Amino acid sequence: MQIKKISLTARLVITATVVSFVSLLAVGIVLSAIFHSSLEKSFDLGLNVNLDALAASSEVKNEIIDVPRSPTDPRFTRPLSGYYWQVSYIDEKYNLSNIIRSRSLFDEQLNAPKQFLVDAKNLKGETAFINIKRADENLRMAARIIKLPNVQTPILLLVTGDVNEINDSINYFNQILIISLVTLAIGFILANFLQVRIGLFPLRKMGRELALMRDGSENSLDENIASELAPIAKELNALLLHNREVVERARTHVGNLAHALKTPISVMLNEAKTDKSQFGELVETQAQNMTRQVEHYLKRARAAARAEISRERIKIQNVVDDLVRTLSRLYSHEGVKIDIIGKTDSFFRGDREDLEDLIGNLCENACKYGGGLVEVSFKETADEINIIIEDDGEGLNPSQIKDALRRGVRLDETSHGSGLGLNIADETARAYGGYLHLEDSDLGGLKVNLHLPVTNT
């Protein structure tokens, strides 16, 4: 199964979207991490300030610890607020004694992991931090071990804060960040799409001009376009002009050769007619064959020339109606009846004479070799029409159908004919982007399908 090719616009927009998404995702992760780190440092700084306040106000009287000026934060007085402080002795085995605590703790005690206390002691007066879980509370604990003058036993200072405050702030920040980045991403996608559409406009314009050239409405590309595409347009125009000149020279040479041969062939034919010998008859027969070949290729060259140059719009229905009227009168004495089944509103872009030759010769063959009934009908798609010509004659056998469109094959050697042969008709149709297809008809004879590209505008 052939995979549908992705357009250049889609490629650029998808690439830009993916790059923007990855970049914004990376920026979002970095900003969230920076905010989390900054918020945690700020939180730790607040705990450290409370430790400083405890260290400054702690004193020992008669070996009893006292904190006459406790931290003033009102959360230390609100029960179960998550903000607690505690001051106590700590011995060599990390046992706590003589504990003084904030009102928010009531009669409960803060318990710190032993390893955390070891780490705090090793910091020698610096602050250690740890996240702990106390009942249903998530707390961040700051610890510092100090020594007071004239006091042998170290004193442990503990302060905690509610980690949920950090998490709530981070979640709120992340929500705002996500909304902002999504909005920015949508803006980037729209901006990328607009940029690509505007940037590729000259390419689309060039494509439309090429289609018009193929259609015959234009002869060259506009070279007054974007500087990057101007050299391409110039080279294409030069190439097309060169091709037209080459085709025209070749066509001229074919025509000149055919015309040059007609005179000596005519002389040979006239001389042969005066000679009644077997040799004269042979020369006459071959001269007639040469004449037919010259006319054959002259008509072929003219048809190709018109297909290349002429691109007028011809209404197919009008041509069919005119041809059927003419052929009905010509073959009325032979009892031939020609019916047109259906109508078409399609237009053929090309030379009217070529279209008349194609349809006319196919209809005339049906009148000549059919049984008296000829039907012309149409099948259409968006960009193609199938003109169907059927007769009720004897038709062709499978071998004849296979050979009918081959070059140089004559199915009726008794008739010289004067129009385009089936091979030339097929080649003329192909010059316009169409083709011929032969098959058996339901009427009993031959069914000729003439496929041609059409336009409805």
C-alpha positions in Angstrom: 0.0 0.0 0.0 1.4 3.3 -1.0 1.8 5.8 1.8 0.4 9.2 1.1 3.1 11.8 0.8 3.1 14.5 3.4 3.0 18.0 2.0 5.9 20.5 2.5 3.6 22.7 4.6 2.7 19.8 6.9 6.3 18.8 7.2 7.4 22.3 8.3 4.5 22.8 10.6 4.9 19.4 12.3 8.7 19.9 12.6 8.2 23.4 14.1 5.5 22.1 16.4 7.6 19.2 17.7 10.6 21.5 18.3 8.4 24.1 20.1 6.7 21.4 22.2 10.1 19.9 23.3 11.6 23.3 24.0 8.6 24.5 26.0 8.5 21.2 27.9 12.2 21.6 28.8 11.6 25.2 29.8 8.6 24.2 31.9 10.6 21.5 33.7 13.6 23.8 34.3 11.3 26.7 35.6 9.4 24.3 37.9 12.7 22.9 39.3 14.1 26.4 39.8 10.9 27.6 41.6 10.9 24.5 43.8 14.6 25.0 44.7 14.1 28.7 45.4 11.0 28.1 47.5 12.7 25.4 49.5 15.7 27.7 50.1 13.4 30.5 51.2 11.5 28.1 53.5 14.8 26.8 54.9 16.0 30.4 55.5 12.8 31.0 57.5 13.5 27.9 59.7 17.1 29.0 60.1 16.0 32.5 61.3 13.8 30.9 63.9 16.8 28.7 65.0 18.9 31.9 65.3 16.2 33.4 67.5 16.1 30.3 69.7 19.9 30.2 69.9 20.0 33.9 70.9 17.4 33.6 73.6 18.3 30.3 75.1 20.0 30.3 78.5 20.7 28.0 81.4 20.0 28.8 85.0 20.8 26.3 87.7 21.3 23.7 84.9 17.7 24.4 83.7 17.2 25.5 80.1 15.0 28.5 79.6 13.9 30.5 76.5 12.5 33.8 77.8 12.1 35.2 74.3 10.7 32.6 72.0 10.1 33.1 68.2 7.3 35.5 67.6 5.6 33.7 64.7 2.0 33.2 65.8 1.9 29.7 64.2 4.2 28.5 67.0 1.3 29.1 69.4 -1.5 27.5 67.3 -2.0 23.8 68.1 -1.0 21.3 65.4 0.0 24.1 63.0 3.0 22.2 61.8 5.3 24.9 63.1 7.0 23.7 66.2 10.2 24.5 68.1 12.0 22.5 70.8 15.1 23.1 73.0 16.7 20.4 75.0 19.9 18.9 76.3 21.5 16.1 74.2 24.0 13.7 75.6 26.7 11.6 74.0 24.1 8.9 73.3 21.8 11.4 71.7 19.2 11.2 74.5 17.2 14.3 75.1 16.4 15.8 78.5 15.2 19.1 80.1 12.9 19.7 77.1 11.3 23.1 76.4 8.8 23.3 73.5 6.5 25.6 71.7 2.8 26.0 72.8 1.8 24.4 69.4 3.3 21.1 70.6 1.3 21.0 73.8 2.9 18.2 75.8 4.1 16.2 72.8 7.8 15.9 71.8 9.6 16.3 68.5 11.6 13.1 67.7 14.4 13.4 65.2 16.1 10.3 63.6 19.4 9.4 65.3 21.4 9.7 62.1 20.0 13.2 61.5 21.2 14.2 65.0 24.6 12.7 64.2 24.8 14.8 61.1 23.7 17.9 63.0 26.4 17.3 65.5 29.1 16.9 62.8 28.1 20.2 61.3 29.4 21.9 64.5 26.9 24.7 64.9 25.6 24.7 61.4 22.0 23.8 60.5 20.9 20.4 59.2 17.6 19.9 57.4 15.4 16.8 56.9 11.8 16.0 55.8 9.9 13.9 58.4 6.3 12.7 58.8 4.7 13.3 62.2 1.2 11.7 62.5 -0.7 13.1 59.5 1.7 16.0 59.1 4.5 16.4 56.6 7.2 18.5 58.2 10.6 19.9 57.3 12.9 19.9 60.3 15.9 22.1 61.0 18.3 21.1 63.7 21.3 22.8 65.3 23.5 21.7 68.2 25.1 24.5 70.2 27.1 25.0 73.3 26.4 27.8 75.8 29.1 29.4 77.9 29.8 27.6 81.2 27.5 24.7 80.1 29.1 21.3 79.5 26.1 19.5 77.9 25.3 20.5 74.3 21.9 21.9 73.6 19.7 20.7 70.6 17.6 23.3 68.9 14.8 21.9 66.7 12.4 23.9 64.5 9.8 22.5 62.0 7.6 24.0 59.3 4.6 22.6 57.3 5.9 21.2 54.0 2.3 21.3 52.6 2.8 25.1 52.2 5.7 24.4 49.9 3.8 21.8 47.9 0.7 24.0 47.6 2.7 26.9 46.3 4.6 24.6 43.8 1.3 23.1 42.6 -0.2 26.5 42.1 2.9 27.7 40.3 2.9 24.5 38.1 -0.8 25.1 37.2 -0.1 28.7 36.1 3.0 27.5 34.3 1.2 24.8 32.4 -1.6 27.2 31.3 0.9 29.7 30.2 3.1 27.2 28.3 0.0 25.7 26.6 -1.2 29.1 25.5 2.3 29.9 24.3 2.5 26.6 22.4 -0.8 27.3 20.7 0.5 30.7 19.8 3.7 29.2 18.4 1.8 26.6 16.3 -0.4 29.3 14.8 2.6 31.5 14.2 4.5 28.7 12.6 1.5 27.8 10.4 1.1 31.4 9.3 4.8 31.7 8.7 4.9 28.6 6.6 1.8 29.6 4.6 3.2 33.0 3.9 6.7 31.6 3.2 5.5 29.0 0.8 3.1 31.2 -1.1 5.6 31.8 -4.0 5.9 28.0 -4.4 2.1 27.6 -4.5 1.9 30.4 -7.0 4.6 28.7 -9.2 2.6 25.5 -9.0 -0.6 27.2 -10.1 1.3 28.8 -13.0 2.7 25.5 -14.1 -0.8 24.0 -14.0 -2.0 26.9 -16.2 0.9 26.3 -18.6 0.0 22.7 -18.8 -3.6 23.7 -19.4 -2.5 26.1 -22.1 -3.7 29.3 -20.4 -0.2 30.5 -19.7 3.0 30.3 -21.8 5.7 31.1 -19.1 6.3 31.4 -15.4 6.4 34.8 -13.6 10.0 35.5 -12.8 9.1 38.4 -10.6 8.9 36.3 -7.4 11.0 35.5 -4.3 14.7 35.9 -5.0 15.3 32.2 -4.1 12.8 31.0 -6.7 13.5 33.5 -9.4 16.5 31.5 -10.9 14.4 28.4 -10.9 11.5 30.1 -12.7 14.0 31.6 -15.2 15.6 28.2 -15.9 12.2 26.5 -16.3 11.1 29.2 -18.8 14.3 28.7 -20.7 13.9 24.9 -20.7 10.2 25.1 -21.8 11.1 27.5 -24.6 14.0 25.2 -25.7 11.6 22.2 -25.7 9.0 24.1 -27.7 11.6 25.1 -30.3 12.9 21.5 -30.5 9.4 20.1 -30.9 8.6 22.7 -33.5 11.8 22.1 -35.5 11.1 18.3 -35.4 7.5 18.8 -36.5 8.6 21.2 -39.3 11.1 18.6 -40.5 8.5 15.9 -40.5 6.1 18.1 -42.4 8.8 19.2 -44.9 9.9 15.6 -45.4 6.3 14.4 -46.0 5.6 17.3 -48.4 8.9 16.6 -50.2 7.9 13.0 -50.7 4.4 13.7 -52.0 5.6 15.1 -55.3 7.9 12.2 -56.3 5.4 9.7 -55.1 2.7 11.4 -57.2 5.0 11.2 -60.3 5.7 7.5 -59.6 2.0 6.8 -59.2 1.0 8.6 -62.4 3.8 6.8 -64.4 2.8 3.5 -62.9 -0.8 3.9 -64.0 0.3 4.2 -67.6 2.3 1.0 -67.3 -0.2 -1.9 -67.5 2.4 -4.6 -66.8 2.8 -6.5 -63.6 5.7 -4.3 -62.6 3.6 -1.2 -63.1 0.8 -2.6 -61.0 3.3 -3.4 -58.2 4.8 0.1 -58.3 1.2 1.6 -58.3 0.3 -0.5 -55.2 3.4 0.5 -53.3 3.1 4.2 -54.3 -0.4 4.2 -53.0 0.8 2.6 -49.7 3.5 5.3 -49.5 0.9 8.0 -50.1 -1.2 6.6 -47.2 1.8 6.5 -45.0 2.7 10.1 -45.8 -0.8 11.2 -45.1 -0.9 9.1 -42.0 2.2 10.7 -40.4 1.3 14.2 -41.6 -2.1 13.9 -39.8 -0.3 12.5 -36.8 2.1 15.4 -36.7 -0.7 18.0 -37.1 -2.7 16.3 -34.3 0.3 16.3 -32.0 1.0 20.0 -32.8 -2.6 21.0 -32.0 -2.5 19.0 -28.7 0.7 20.8 -27.7 -0.4 24.3 -28.7 -4.2 24.7 -28.8 -6.0 24.6 -25.4 -9.4 26.2 -26.1 -12.5 25.1 -24.1 -14.8 22.9 -26.2 -18.2 21.8 -24.9 -18.2 18.0 -25.5 -22.0 17.7 -25.8 -22.2 20.2 -28.7 -19.5 18.3 -30.7 -21.3 15.0 -30.1 -24.7 16.5 -31.1 -23.3 18.0 -34.3 -21.4 14.8 -35.3 -24.5 12.6 -34.6 -26.7 14.8 -36.8 -24.2 14.7 -39.6 -23.6 10.9 -39.5 -27.3 10.2 -39.1 -27.9 12.0 -42.5 -24.9 10.3 -44.2 -26.0 6.8 -43.1 -29.7 7.2 -43.1 -30.0 5.3 -46.5 -28.3 2.3 -44.9 -30.8 2.3 -42.0 -28.2 3.2 -39.3 -29.7 4.7 -36.2 -27.5 6.7 -33.7 -28.8 7.3 -30.2 -27.2 9.7 -27.6 -27.8 8.3 -24.1 -27.5 10.9 -21.4 -25.9 14.4 -21.4 -22.6 15.9 -20.3 -21.7 19.4 -19.2 -18.0 18.8 -19.3 -15.5 20.8 -21.4 -12.5 19.5 -23.4 -9.4 21.6 -23.4 -7.8 21.3 -26.8 -8.5 21.7 -30.5 -12.1 21.3 -31.7 -10.9 19.5 -34.9 -9.0 16.9 -32.9 -12.1 16.2 -30.8 -14.3 16.0 -33.9 -11.8 13.6 -35.6 -11.6 11.4 -32.5 -15.3 11.1 -31.8 -16.3 11.3 -35.5 -14.0 8.5 -36.8 -15.0 6.2 -33.9 -18.7 6.9 -34.6 -18.2 6.4 -38.3 -16.5 3.1 -37.7 -19.4 2.0 -35.6 -21.8 3.1 -38.5 -19.8 1.3 -41.1 -19.1 -2.0 -39.3 -22.1 -2.2 -36.9 -25.4 -3.8 -37.5 -27.4 -0.6 -37.7 -27.6 0.6 -34.1 -25.0 2.9 -32.6 -25.2 4.3 -29.0 -23.1 7.1 -27.6 -23.1 7.5 -23.8 -21.0 9.2 -21.1 -19.5 8.3 -17.8 -17.9 11.1 -15.8 -15.6 11.7 -12.8 -14.3 14.9 -11.4 -11.5 15.2 -13.9 -12.2 12.6 -16.6 -14.9 11.7 -19.1 -15.4 8.3 -20.7 -17.2 8.7 -24.1 -18.6 5.3 -24.9 -19.4 4.3 -28.5 -21.1 1.0 -29.0 -22.6 -0.9 -32.0 -24.5 -4.1 -32.6 -22.3 -5.5 -35.3 -20.1 -8.5 -35.3 -17.4 -6.8 -33.1 -13.9 -8.1 -32.8 -12.5 -11.3 -31.4 -10.1 -11.1 -28.4 -7.0 -11.2 -30.7 -8.3 -8.4 -32.8 -9.1 -6.3 -29.8 -5.6 -6.9 -28.5 -4.0 -5.8 -31.8 -6.4 -3.0 -32.8 -4.4 -0.2 -31.1 -1.0 -1.5 -32.2 0.9 0.6 -34.7 0.6 -0.6 -38.4 -2.3 -3.0 -37.8 -5.3 -2.8 -40.2 -8.3 -4.8 -39.3 -10.1 -4.1 -42.6 -7.6 -4.5 -45.5 -10.4 -3.9 -48.1 -11.0 -0.4 -47.0 -8.5 2.4 -47.5 -10.2 4.8 -45.0 -9.6 8.5 -44.8 -9.6 9.4 -41.1 -7.4 8.7 -38.1 -6.7 5.0 -37.5 -7.3 3.5 -34.1 -3.6 3.7 -33.2 -3.4 7.3 -34.2 -6.7 8.0 -32.4 -5.2 6.5 -29.3 -2.0 8.5 -29.7 -4.0 11.7 -30.2 -6.0 10.9 -27.1 -2.8 10.3 -25.2 -1.4 13.6 -26.4 -4.2 15.2 -24.4 -3.7 12.9 -21.4 -6.4 10.4 -22.4 -6.5 6.9 -24.0 -8.6 4.4 -25.9 -9.9 1.1 -24.5 -11.8 -1.5 -26.5 -14.0 -4.3 -25.3 -17.1 -6.3 -26.2 -20.4 -4.4 -26.1 -23.6 -5.6 -24.5 -25.3 -4.7 -27.9 -23.3 -7.5 -29.5 -20.6 -5.5 -31.3 -17.6 -3.4 -30.3 -17.5 -1.0 -27.3 -15.0 1.8 -27.7 -14.2 3.8 -24.5 -12.6 7.2 -25.2 -11.1 8.5 -22.0 -10.3 12.2 -21.9 -9.4 14.7 -19.2 -12.1 17.4 -18.8 -12.8 20.6 -17.0 -16.1 21.9 -15.6 -15.0 25.5 -15.4 
